Amino acid sequence: MVVGALVRCGRQAARFQASPLFRYGSLRCSSSAAEFYPSERIRNIGISAHIDSGKTTLTERVLFYTGKIDTMHEVRGKDNVGATMDSMELERQRGITIQSAATYSTWKDTNINIIDTPGHVDFTVEVERALRVLDGAILVLCAVGGVQSQTLTVNRQMKRYGVPCIAFINKLDRWNASHTRALKMMRSKLGHNAAFVQLPIGLERDFSAIIDIVEQETLYFDGDHGMVIRKEPIPEDMLEEVQMRRQDLLESLANVDEEIGELFLEEKEPTKEQLKAAIRRNCVTRKFTPVFVGSALKNKGVQPLLDGVLDYLPNPAEVENTALIVASEGEKIVLENKREDITAPFLGLAFKLENGKYGQLTYMRIYQGMLEKGSYLLNTRTNKKVRVPRIVRMHSQNMEDISSVRAGDIAAFFGVDCNSGDTFMPVKVEAPHSHLTMESMHVPEPVISLSVKPNKPTDNDKFTKAVTRFTKEDPTFKVHLDEESKETIFSGMGELHLEIYVERLKREYDCPATVGRPRVAYRETLNTKVEFDCQHKKQTGGHGQYGRVIGYFEPLPREKVNMLEFVDKTIGACIPKSYMPAIEKGFRECATQGVMSDYNIGGVKMVLTDGVQHEVDSSDAAFFIAAYNATKQAFSKGCTTIMEPIMDVEIAFPQEFNKNVLGLISKRRGAMTGSEHQDDYHVVSAEIPLHDMFGFSTDLRACTQGKGEFSMEFQNYEQAPPASVAEIFKATEDERNPKKKKK
């Protein structure tokens, strides 16, 4: 029997093409009254995976089959158009997703809000804030690579926020594809109770169709772009494998579901309805992960995956969301998240910001109640009242004006100035809803830094404007001014992360910049006691200048390497006490730049034991210069050394890379201080000089196939090796005496 079923996307595409559009800056906008969907017909999902697993290609197919777009484009398309969700020029050129992008579409009378997220670890915060506000997700795995580094990270993020998912094993048309290998990795590395609900017929170039294990039928994707789904009986040569995989599916469900468990023990076959209901129950509670298969690029398996989103992922009303009562020190309250209930006070969470030429666009997830445009809201963090002049639904760069939003919606607001993670409520609300706040998302700490400077001094205003925008949009992008080097330091999640922002400076703000490694905060100090006797004498017409200081310098304990101390041990009136502030100031002024290097002097105590003054020629200025010169003389006597900052580094990586990581630590002059095992991961603690941490992120990913992660914080200062000290002194001498270096 052959059943030809043309997917509904043709009619929906026609409706989309006919909708009236107008321009708003660089955004295409439409204005229409949003159709009301009950909670049961809403899905908020994310599409997440490791880089190059096919997320954006899959999203492009989803938009095409649901009628949201009428033409499909590839991530690296020959027509120079690029995928719909990669709206940034850099994304189209590099063929990667840099920013998460939101859209919405309709499938079988159900509204699906979709967020396409980046797969590169440097942009992991985009995944983090998307999963914070979503009810479900599609975990995409490459049939060749299986579970990869960012798959592990995404899985941890889903677990952190309790987001249920269905899995889609993509790229079955590629050489060396194996859906069974990917499933084994899901079970062993991710710890998922997962089983196939579909099987492919053929692999690589022979991949031709998909068998639905639940419905017991074969799906062929015919016509232009696989839009015609032809249903056939299961081929005889596949019946044995299908039966085996169906048994595996039932066993996986029987372990977590009471109804299926009883049927399994009684050796009774569940009906299709019972099987689907069990898959849904346990998928929603994260006890089971149904696994779909296909190839988005070859237009196979996308429509059944959309059916799986509707069948197995939760609607907003099925997810319990809570907020914190600020006045009750963290007491939680369960939110009324049914769309039909508009009596509950409005509650929304701002999870993503975009600053453009028309002002800030604030993405918000609505958790409770209803809001109409023109209403006033209270930012519960700042207690400031804001008006919402405009509400839009986003489709990548395009947007549609809507008049109101309800619980379960994801929308964007113009004119709402806030920070990512802010909670909004009505201005006046009665208890217990009077002052609530949503738990904010997890923001990882930056792991790499670069110094950045505009090429032209006239571009400083552009530079400042760009940095202000970037730091507000991305909580993992940090900028600060190093007080010692006077360099502007960019800190982020990886080299690509910072490279993108430097490129955006040039493209979006016409502000090309020079990038360099930031200076390490070394300290120049003494390694032994040094005596001084310095006289400053200058005679001119009239009053001259005279001051003499006598005493010694000695090193402070290592924990005081950032400190300077001055002690007056003079006896009698050899130097009037009124000159002591000037002497101390001269010492501290000289310490702001080293004598043998350009790094600050630290960890030194100046002890003044004697001195001489002149009744006429002595002054504050004379003793200031005498102390300044005494410091220079003492540090020029060959007892100077360099203290370098040591970082406490914690590295987590799969155990099979233990030898590689230990070698990397040794290569960077590191010393292990501890180790422990966490599940399949090995966690090593080490002390490594900050100078040797530059480029560590890239090298760690290279030697662990991208699966290693690390964090670091300042530990203490230690004396640098003699070779490093000599190198620093030589570099300083060459910089101060360029002619000598040239000779």
ROMARMI-534257 format. One line per field, with one value per residue (C-alpha): residue number from 1; x, y, z; residue in three letters. Coordinates in steps of 0.5 Angstrom, whole numbers. Layout:
BEGIN
palum: [NUM;...]
east: [X;...]
north: [Y;...]
up: [Z;...]
tikol: [ALA;...]
//
This chain:
BEGIN
palum: [1;2;3;4;5;6;7;8;9;10;11;12;13;14;15;16;17;18;19;20;21;22;23;24;25;26;27;28;29;30;31;32;33;34;35;36;37;38;39;40;41;42;43;44;45;46;47;48;49;50;51;52;53;54;55;56;57;58;59;60;61;62;63;64;65;66;67;68;69;70;71;72;73;74;75;76;77;78;79;80;81;82;83;84;85;86;87;88;89;90;91;92;93;94;95;96;97;98;99;100;101;102;103;104;105;106;107;108;109;110;111;112;113;114;115;116;117;118;119;120;121;122;123;124;125;126;127;128;129;130;131;132;133;134;135;136;137;138;139;140;141;142;143;144;145;146;147;148;149;150;151;152;153;154;155;156;157;158;159;160;161;162;163;164;165;166;167;168;169;170;171;172;173;174;175;176;177;178;179;180;181;182;183;184;185;186;187;188;189;190;191;192;193;194;195;196;197;198;199;200;201;202;203;204;205;206;207;208;209;210;211;212;213;214;215;216;217;218;219;220;221;222;223;224;225;226;227;228;229;230;231;232;233;234;235;236;237;238;239;240;241;242;243;244;245;246;247;248;249;250;251;252;253;254;255;256;257;258;259;260;261;262;263;264;265;266;267;268;269;270;271;272;273;274;275;276;277;278;279;280;281;282;283;284;285;286;287;288;289;290;291;292;293;294;295;296;297;298;299;300;301;302;303;304;305;306;307;308;309;310;311;312;313;314;315;316;317;318;319;320;321;322;323;324;325;326;327;328;329;330;331;332;333;334;335;336;337;338;339;340;341;342;343;344;345;346;347;348;349;350;351;352;353;354;355;356;357;358;359;360;361;362;363;364;365;366;367;368;369;370;371;372;373;374;375;376;377;378;379;380;381;382;383;384;385;386;387;388;389;390;391;392;393;394;395;396;397;398;399;400;401;402;403;404;405;406;407;408;409;410;411;412;413;414;415;416;417;418;419;420;421;422;423;424;425;426;427;428;429;430;431;432;433;434;435;436;437;438;439;440;441;442;443;444;445;446;447;448;449;450;451;452;453;454;455;456;457;458;459;460;461;462;463;464;465;466;467;468;469;470;471;472;473;474;475;476;477;478;479;480;481;482;483;484;485;486;487;488;489;490;491;492;493;494;495;496;497;498;499;500;501;502;503;504;505;506;507;508;509;510;511;512;513;514;515;516;517;518;519;520;521;522;523;524;525;526;527;528;529;530;531;532;533;534;535;536;537;538;539;540;541;542;543;544;545;546;547;548;549;550;551;552;553;554;555;556;557;558;559;560;561;562;563;564;565;566;567;568;569;570;571;572;573;574;575;576;577;578;579;580;581;582;583;584;585;586;587;588;589;590;591;592;593;594;595;596;597;598;599;600;601;602;603;604;605;606;607;608;609;610;611;612;613;614;615;616;617;618;619;620;621;622;623;624;625;626;627;628;629;630;631;632;633;634;635;636;637;638;639;640;641;642;643;644;645;646;647;648;649;650;651;652;653;654;655;656;657;658;659;660;661;662;663;664;665;666;667;668;669;670;671;672;673;674;675;676;677;678;679;680;681;682;683;684;685;686;687;688;689;690;691;692;693;694;695;696;697;698;699;700;701;702;703;704;705;706;707;708;709;710;711;712;713;714;715;716;717;718;719;720;721;722;723;724;725;726;727;728;729;730;731;732;733;734;735;736;737;738;739;740;741;742;743]
east: [0;3;0;2;2;4;6;2;8;6;0;3;9;4;1;7;9;3;3;4;12;15;22;25;32;35;30;24;17;10;4;-1;-5;-2;-7;-8;-6;-8;-2;-3;-1;5;12;19;25;32;37;43;49;57;59;58;53;48;44;43;42;36;33;33;29;24;23;22;17;13;12;16;21;20;27;32;39;46;50;56;51;54;49;52;46;47;42;36;38;45;43;50;55;61;56;55;62;65;60;58;53;56;49;43;37;30;24;17;13;7;7;0;-4;2;6;13;18;25;32;38;44;52;56;63;65;67;60;57;53;48;46;46;41;37;36;35;28;26;22;25;30;33;40;43;49;53;53;60;63;57;58;63;66;60;55;58;57;50;48;51;47;40;41;43;36;32;31;28;30;29;36;37;42;44;48;47;49;56;62;63;56;54;47;49;55;52;47;52;56;49;49;56;58;52;48;42;37;36;33;31;24;27;32;35;35;42;48;52;50;45;41;34;29;27;23;18;19;13;8;11;12;17;18;20;22;20;19;22;26;23;16;12;12;11;9;11;11;17;22;23;30;29;24;29;33;26;24;30;30;23;25;30;26;21;26;29;22;20;26;23;15;10;5;10;14;8;6;13;13;6;9;4;5;3;-1;1;-2;0;7;7;4;10;15;12;11;18;21;18;21;28;28;28;31;27;32;31;35;36;40;38;42;39;32;30;27;26;18;18;22;17;12;16;17;9;9;14;16;12;8;9;4;7;13;14;17;18;20;24;20;25;23;23;30;30;23;20;13;10;8;1;4;-3;-4;-11;-10;-9;-11;-4;0;5;12;18;25;30;35;38;40;41;43;43;42;35;36;36;32;30;28;24;21;14;12;6;0;-1;2;-1;4;4;4;8;13;17;25;25;33;33;26;25;19;19;14;13;12;13;13;15;16;23;24;32;33;25;20;12;9;4;-1;0;4;2;5;9;11;18;18;22;21;23;25;26;33;36;41;41;37;33;26;20;13;7;8;3;2;-1;3;5;7;9;16;19;25;27;34;39;43;50;55;62;68;73;79;83;85;88;90;86;88;85;89;87;87;81;77;77;69;67;72;68;61;63;65;59;55;59;59;52;50;55;56;62;65;69;73;78;83;90;92;99;100;94;92;85;84;79;77;73;71;77;81;75;70;75;77;70;69;75;73;66;70;72;66;60;64;69;75;80;84;91;91;97;98;97;103;104;103;111;114;121;124;130;132;137;138;141;144;144;147;144;145;142;145;144;147;144;143;139;137;139;137;140;138;141;138;141;138;137;132;130;125;118;115;112;105;107;109;104;106;111;113;116;119;123;128;132;134;134;133;138;132;126;119;116;120;118;112;116;121;116;113;120;120;113;114;120;117;111;116;122;129;131;125;118;114;112;117;113;115;120;121;125;128;131;136;140;140;143;139;141;138;137;137;133;126;120;123;130;128;123;129;134;129;127;135;136;131;134;141;139;136;142;147;145;141;134;130;123;117;112;104;102;95;91;89;83;83;77;78;76;81;84;87;91;98;97;94;100;105;102;102;109;111;108;112;106;106;101;97;92;87;81;76;69;65;69;73;79;80;87;89;96;100;102;105;101;106;105;98;97;94;93;86;87;93;88;83;88;90;84;80;76;73;78;76;79;78;84;85;91;94;101;107;114;121;122;127;134;133;126;129;135;130;126;132;135;128;128;135;134;127;130;137;134;141;145;140;141;149]
north: [0;7;13;20;25;32;36;42;47;48;52;55;58;61;64;67;69;73;77;84;86;93;95;97;99;93;88;86;87;85;87;82;80;74;68;65;58;54;51;44;47;51;48;52;48;49;46;44;40;40;45;42;37;40;44;50;46;42;49;51;45;46;53;50;44;49;54;59;60;59;57;53;56;52;55;55;56;58;63;67;68;63;60;64;63;66;73;76;77;74;67;67;68;63;58;58;60;65;68;64;66;66;64;61;57;52;45;41;47;48;54;52;57;55;58;56;56;56;49;52;52;59;61;57;62;63;56;57;63;59;53;57;59;53;47;42;41;37;34;33;28;27;20;20;24;22;25;30;35;41;35;34;41;42;35;38;45;41;37;44;47;40;41;34;33;28;26;27;23;27;26;19;20;21;16;12;14;10;11;5;8;14;11;7;14;17;11;11;18;22;17;17;12;12;8;8;10;10;6;8;4;4;8;13;14;8;12;12;11;11;6;8;3;6;6;0;3;5;13;15;22;24;30;36;37;31;34;28;23;16;10;3;-4;-5;-9;-16;-16;-11;-14;-18;-12;-8;-13;-13;-5;-5;-10;-6;0;-3;-6;1;4;-2;0;7;6;2;1;-1;-5;-9;-11;-13;-18;-21;-21;-17;-12;-5;-1;5;9;6;6;14;16;12;15;22;21;19;24;30;27;26;19;17;20;18;17;20;19;22;27;34;36;30;32;26;25;32;32;26;29;35;30;28;35;35;28;28;34;38;44;50;48;41;45;47;54;57;64;67;71;76;78;71;70;65;62;59;60;56;60;59;58;56;61;61;64;72;73;71;77;78;75;75;74;78;73;76;83;86;93;96;103;103;102;95;89;85;78;76;69;70;65;68;72;77;83;88;93;100;97;99;94;94;91;87;88;96;97;102;103;102;102;97;101;95;88;83;76;75;71;71;79;79;81;81;86;83;87;82;76;71;65;61;66;68;75;81;88;95;101;96;98;92;87;80;76;81;80;84;84;89;96;94;87;84;79;73;76;83;82;76;74;69;65;67;63;60;64;61;65;68;63;68;75;79;87;91;98;102;103;111;115;119;112;112;114;108;103;105;105;98;95;98;94;88;87;89;83;78;76;72;78;82;88;92;97;94;100;98;97;102;97;95;88;83;77;71;64;63;65;65;69;75;74;75;81;84;83;86;92;93;91;94;101;102;101;97;95;92;86;83;79;83;84;79;83;81;84;87;86;85;78;80;87;93;99;106;113;118;125;130;137;142;149;155;162;163;157;151;143;139;132;126;119;113;107;100;96;89;84;83;76;73;74;81;82;87;91;97;99;105;105;111;109;116;118;126;131;129;130;134;129;134;131;124;124;127;121;116;119;119;111;110;114;110;104;105;103;98;100;93;92;96;92;95;94;90;86;91;95;102;103;110;110;117;123;130;136;144;149;153;149;143;142;137;136;135;129;127;126;123;118;117;116;112;107;107;106;100;96;97;93;86;84;85;79;78;75;72;70;63;61;55;51;46;42;37;32;25;20;17;24;23;23;28;33;32;33;40;42;40;43;50;49;47;43;38;39;34;30;26;22;25;20;19;25;26;33;35;41;45;51;54;61;66;67;60;60;64;59;54;54;52;47;44;43;40;35;33;33;39;35;38;44;49;54;58;64;67;63;67;70;66;68;67;62;66;65;68;74;75;75;80;85;84;86;92;94;93;97;103;103;102;104;99;94;96;96]
up: [0;-2;2;-1;4;2;8;10;9;2;4;10;6;1;7;10;3;3;9;9;11;12;13;20;19;18;20;16;20;20;24;25;31;34;34;41;42;49;53;50;43;45;45;47;45;43;38;41;40;38;33;26;28;23;28;24;18;22;24;16;15;20;18;11;12;17;12;15;9;2;0;4;4;7;12;7;1;-6;-7;-1;2;8;13;16;23;21;21;23;17;21;22;14;13;18;17;25;29;34;37;39;35;36;31;31;27;27;26;26;29;35;36;36;39;37;39;35;39;38;38;39;47;46;46;51;55;49;50;58;57;52;56;62;59;55;56;52;47;41;42;36;35;29;27;25;32;36;43;43;48;47;47;54;56;53;57;63;62;60;67;71;69;68;61;58;51;45;41;33;30;24;18;17;10;11;11;17;20;25;29;34;36;37;42;46;47;49;54;57;56;58;62;58;59;51;46;38;36;29;25;18;12;10;12;8;1;1;7;4;9;16;20;25;31;35;29;25;18;13;11;5;3;-4;-8;-8;-2;1;2;0;6;3;8;6;10;14;9;11;11;17;21;25;27;28;33;37;37;39;45;47;47;52;56;57;59;63;68;69;68;72;67;61;67;69;61;60;66;64;57;54;48;49;44;40;45;51;48;46;53;56;52;53;61;62;57;60;67;64;65;58;52;45;39;32;26;19;15;15;9;5;7;11;18;19;19;24;29;29;30;36;39;39;42;47;49;55;54;58;63;64;67;74;75;81;83;90;95;96;103;105;104;98;100;93;90;84;79;75;68;64;59;60;67;66;73;76;76;70;71;66;66;61;58;52;50;43;43;36;32;35;42;46;44;51;50;55;57;60;66;69;67;61;59;54;50;53;60;66;69;75;75;81;82;81;83;77;73;66;60;55;48;43;43;38;36;33;27;26;24;22;27;28;32;37;42;48;51;56;60;56;50;48;46;45;48;46;50;57;59;64;65;63;68;71;73;71;75;75;79;84;86;93;97;96;89;91;90;86;83;78;79;74;70;71;68;67;69;63;62;57;56;51;51;46;43;38;32;32;38;35;35;43;43;38;42;49;45;42;49;53;48;48;55;56;51;53;61;59;56;61;60;65;65;68;73;72;64;62;57;56;57;54;57;55;54;48;43;38;43;43;36;34;38;35;28;30;33;26;22;26;29;24;29;28;34;35;39;44;50;57;61;67;73;76;82;82;89;93;95;101;105;102;105;102;104;98;98;94;93;88;88;84;85;92;96;93;95;100;103;105;107;110;112;109;105;106;103;106;107;100;102;102;95;93;99;101;108;111;118;121;126;126;133;135;130;124;120;122;122;118;112;113;108;103;104;104;98;94;96;93;87;85;86;81;76;77;77;73;70;68;73;80;86;91;98;100;107;107;114;115;120;119;115;114;113;111;115;109;103;105;103;102;94;96;101;96;91;96;97;90;88;94;92;85;88;92;86;82;86;83;89;85;83;80;83;78;80;81;79;82;76;76;70;68;63;61;64;57;56;63;60;55;61;65;60;58;66;66;60;63;69;73;79;81;88;88;84;84;80;78;74;68;69;72;76;77;81;79;81;74;73;70;64;62;62;56;50;55;53;46;48;53;48;43;47;50;43;46;52;57;61;66;71;75;80;83;89;91;88;87;85;78;75;74;67;67;71;66;60;63;65;58;55;59;58;50;51;54;50;43;40;44;42;35;35]
tikol: [MET;VAL;VAL;GLY;ALA;LEU;VAL;ARG;CYS;GLY;ARG;GLN;ALA;ALA;ARG;PHE;GLN;ALA;SER;PRO;LEU;PHE;ARG;TYR;GLY;SER;LEU;ARG;CYS;SER;SER;SER;ALA;ALA;GLU;PHE;TYR;PRO;SER;GLU;ARG;ILE;ARG;ASN;ILE;GLY;ILE;SER;ALA;HIS;ILE;ASP;SER;GLY;LYS;THR;THR;LEU;THR;GLU;ARG;VAL;LEU;PHE;TYR;THR;GLY;LYS;ILE;ASP;THR;MET;HIS;GLU;VAL;ARG;GLY;LYS;ASP;ASN;VAL;GLY;ALA;THR;MET;ASP;SER;MET;GLU;LEU;GLU;ARG;GLN;ARG;GLY;ILE;THR;ILE;GLN;SER;ALA;ALA;THR;TYR;SER;THR;TRP;LYS;ASP;THR;ASN;ILE;ASN;ILE;ILE;ASP;THR;PRO;GLY;HIS;VAL;ASP;PHE;THR;VAL;GLU;VAL;GLU;ARG;ALA;LEU;ARG;VAL;LEU;ASP;GLY;ALA;ILE;LEU;VAL;LEU;CYS;ALA;VAL;GLY;GLY;VAL;GLN;SER;GLN;THR;LEU;THR;VAL;ASN;ARG;GLN;MET;LYS;ARG;TYR;GLY;VAL;PRO;CYS;ILE;ALA;PHE;ILE;ASN;LYS;LEU;ASP;ARG;TRP;ASN;ALA;SER;HIS;THR;ARG;ALA;LEU;LYS;MET;MET;ARG;SER;LYS;LEU;GLY;HIS;ASN;ALA;ALA;PHE;VAL;GLN;LEU;PRO;ILE;GLY;LEU;GLU;ARG;ASP;PHE;SER;ALA;ILE;ILE;ASP;ILE;VAL;GLU;GLN;GLU;THR;LEU;TYR;PHE;ASP;GLY;ASP;HIS;GLY;MET;VAL;ILE;ARG;LYS;GLU;PRO;ILE;PRO;GLU;ASP;MET;LEU;GLU;GLU;VAL;GLN;MET;ARG;ARG;GLN;ASP;LEU;LEU;GLU;SER;LEU;ALA;ASN;VAL;ASP;GLU;GLU;ILE;GLY;GLU;LEU;PHE;LEU;GLU;GLU;LYS;GLU;PRO;THR;LYS;GLU;GLN;LEU;LYS;ALA;ALA;ILE;ARG;ARG;ASN;CYS;VAL;THR;ARG;LYS;PHE;THR;PRO;VAL;PHE;VAL;GLY;SER;ALA;LEU;LYS;ASN;LYS;GLY;VAL;GLN;PRO;LEU;LEU;ASP;GLY;VAL;LEU;ASP;TYR;LEU;PRO;ASN;PRO;ALA;GLU;VAL;GLU;ASN;THR;ALA;LEU;ILE;VAL;ALA;SER;GLU;GLY;GLU;LYS;ILE;VAL;LEU;GLU;ASN;LYS;ARG;GLU;ASP;ILE;THR;ALA;PRO;PHE;LEU;GLY;LEU;ALA;PHE;LYS;LEU;GLU;ASN;GLY;LYS;TYR;GLY;GLN;LEU;THR;TYR;MET;ARG;ILE;TYR;GLN;GLY;MET;LEU;GLU;LYS;GLY;SER;TYR;LEU;LEU;ASN;THR;ARG;THR;ASN;LYS;LYS;VAL;ARG;VAL;PRO;ARG;ILE;VAL;ARG;MET;HIS;SER;GLN;ASN;MET;GLU;ASP;ILE;SER;SER;VAL;ARG;ALA;GLY;ASP;ILE;ALA;ALA;PHE;PHE;GLY;VAL;ASP;CYS;ASN;SER;GLY;ASP;THR;PHE;MET;PRO;VAL;LYS;VAL;GLU;ALA;PRO;HIS;SER;HIS;LEU;THR;MET;GLU;SER;MET;HIS;VAL;PRO;GLU;PRO;VAL;ILE;SER;LEU;SER;VAL;LYS;PRO;ASN;LYS;PRO;THR;ASP;ASN;ASP;LYS;PHE;THR;LYS;ALA;VAL;THR;ARG;PHE;THR;LYS;GLU;ASP;PRO;THR;PHE;LYS;VAL;HIS;LEU;ASP;GLU;GLU;SER;LYS;GLU;THR;ILE;PHE;SER;GLY;MET;GLY;GLU;LEU;HIS;LEU;GLU;ILE;TYR;VAL;GLU;ARG;LEU;LYS;ARG;GLU;TYR;ASP;CYS;PRO;ALA;THR;VAL;GLY;ARG;PRO;ARG;VAL;ALA;TYR;ARG;GLU;THR;LEU;ASN;THR;LYS;VAL;GLU;PHE;ASP;CYS;GLN;HIS;LYS;LYS;GLN;THR;GLY;GLY;HIS;GLY;GLN;TYR;GLY;ARG;VAL;ILE;GLY;TYR;PHE;GLU;PRO;LEU;PRO;ARG;GLU;LYS;VAL;ASN;MET;LEU;GLU;PHE;VAL;ASP;LYS;THR;ILE;GLY;ALA;CYS;ILE;PRO;LYS;SER;TYR;MET;PRO;ALA;ILE;GLU;LYS;GLY;PHE;ARG;GLU;CYS;ALA;THR;GLN;GLY;VAL;MET;SER;ASP;TYR;ASN;ILE;GLY;GLY;VAL;LYS;MET;VAL;LEU;THR;ASP;GLY;VAL;GLN;HIS;GLU;VAL;ASP;SER;SER;ASP;ALA;ALA;PHE;PHE;ILE;ALA;ALA;TYR;ASN;ALA;THR;LYS;GLN;ALA;PHE;SER;LYS;GLY;CYS;THR;THR;ILE;MET;GLU;PRO;ILE;MET;ASP;VAL;GLU;ILE;ALA;PHE;PRO;GLN;GLU;PHE;ASN;LYS;ASN;VAL;LEU;GLY;LEU;ILE;SER;LYS;ARG;ARG;GLY;ALA;MET;THR;GLY;SER;GLU;HIS;GLN;ASP;ASP;TYR;HIS;VAL;VAL;SER;ALA;GLU;ILE;PRO;LEU;HIS;ASP;MET;PHE;GLY;PHE;SER;THR;ASP;LEU;ARG;ALA;CYS;THR;GLN;GLY;LYS;GLY;GLU;PHE;SER;MET;GLU;PHE;GLN;ASN;TYR;GLU;GLN;ALA;PRO;PRO;ALA;SER;VAL;ALA;GLU;ILE;PHE;LYS;ALA;THR;GLU;ASP;GLU;ARG;ASN;PRO;LYS;LYS;LYS;LYS;LYS]
//
